[in-house]
């Protein structure tokens, strides 16, 4: 007998017929001799409808931070009702089929969270009531996405309802699986497993039989909507076995693999040491092209010749510029390829105002999991460097790594400062558990993700001195705003531009906070753009092949799509493009890397429910 947690998303329980289909699947699982805990989302588009209702009765004027906080509390009360409808209906459906069941909301189960509204993290789950109901032969149906806040004063659960943020039912399911030591957590969704991209945009997206946890984390954080990244983090930290399957079909699904042994603390489920190690790479040279014309094809014009010469480009940064019509592009390469790279770069007629080379740099990185989803982690790193008097020249971020380019002479001081801050060892790091020799047949690009729920903020004329990046991020940390793509441009005229992307729902709050502190911190204009999207490629084998980014840039250039920002890591390349070109960008990149399968993947809008 196995203990199984099954999670069903909104489309899986969208109406009465779908709820009955889910009931039947659950009953088959129980009849096979298993104990089952079910976590569900709100029905269909219920949450969207509740949000629309809230907006229709809310103030339309620019709100203060206090007013925003007050609204967030009431939004949690409102949105938590969606899942409560589903659990009651599903429990009744099971009971009508002769299967004992009990419905519980987040506060009844005691999914205890931080005292933060709209995006709380789970501290712990009390398993006693779940286990007691299971022992009575019941299926336990639990509302995902919600919990109850811990009291800051007493340290005990309060009566304040909190929610985990959109997609939080995945997080609830894996957290509950960890708390009750389930044998497997099955995530049922509207596609047959993890696909190379969204089948609604590319119908012949290919299904992956398995994927590494780090690849899944990157894809999830970049907009792939099958899994919430926080759920993958918990699975990684606690050794929870996961499988993503279709609630419509009988496909085997996709297994998420990890070599990690669960060592997390069940009393701090989502509040772990997100930073696991620090590494430094002195084998770096930085080349920067300043004030390059901002037009389609510029990135391809630069990186294709470099790839053709076999030059291994590491970090690539293209940032927003105050001057319209131009960008700065900076990248790093190994020391032994400097001469060839410089010859190639200077021979290109790209219209750059100048090309600069700096061989006295190092790349320092913190390695971990879920760091971008925690706004304080990057701020801590930048603050540690600032206190040590170390200036940051370039920044690049991913879900599993945050890297800064600094002067090589500051390397030892940087290591000491970060070790003191995070209490972690120094070690080399391979992004994912893939052996290039035994996995040579695996495509370097495993998936293409598109995130249209992003807005870009650019902070201009930031004084080029230690501590500025940290101080800017601290203003957003105070508002619990997560940044997922942080880019700092090449310094010019003793100032930088720092740009980042945030969830579109956080744009007003972030803009208000940053403009409020501009006179204090001494930076210039804060510009916002909500008409952008982020398209990304992910693959653990990318680090073993040169030219992957160049192929991506060329595919976009050939379709006349301009790249407005670039940020890379070892297993990810992300580009910001105009929103109206977002789907086209995804399609041409997916085609470039030959990721399509031999059959179209059906989605719920065209699937027929069996009688």
Secondary structure, 3 states (H helix, E strand, C coil): CCEEEEEECHHHHCCHHHHHHHHHHHHHHHHCCCEEEEEECCCCCHHHHHHHHHHHHCCCCCCCHHHHHHHHHHHHHHHHHHHHHHHHHHHHHHHHCCCCEEEECHHHHCEEECCCCCCCCEEEECCHHHHHHHHCCCEEEEECCEEEEECCCCCCEEEEEEECCCCHHHHHHHHHHHHCCCCEEEEEECCCCCECCCCCCCCCECECCEEEHHHHHHHHHCCCCCCCHHHHHHHHHHCCCEEEEECCCCCCCEEEECCCCCCCCCCCCCCCCCEEEEEEEEEEEEEEEEEEECCCCHHHHHHHHHHHCCCCEEEEEEECCCCCCEEEEEEEECHHHHHHHHHHHHHCCCCCCEEEEEEEEEEEEEEECCCCCCHHHHHHHHHHHHHCCCCCCEEEECCCEEEEEEEHHHHHHHHHHHHHHHCCEECCCCCCCCCCCCCCCCCCCCEEEEECCEEEEEEEEEECCCCHHHHHHHHHHCCCCCCCEEEECCCECCEEEEEEEEEHHHHHHHHHHHHHHHHHHCCCCEEEECCEEEEEEECHHHHHCCCHHHHHHHHHHHCCCCCCEEEEECCEEEEEEEHHHHHHHHHHHHHHCCCECCCCCCCCCCCCCCC
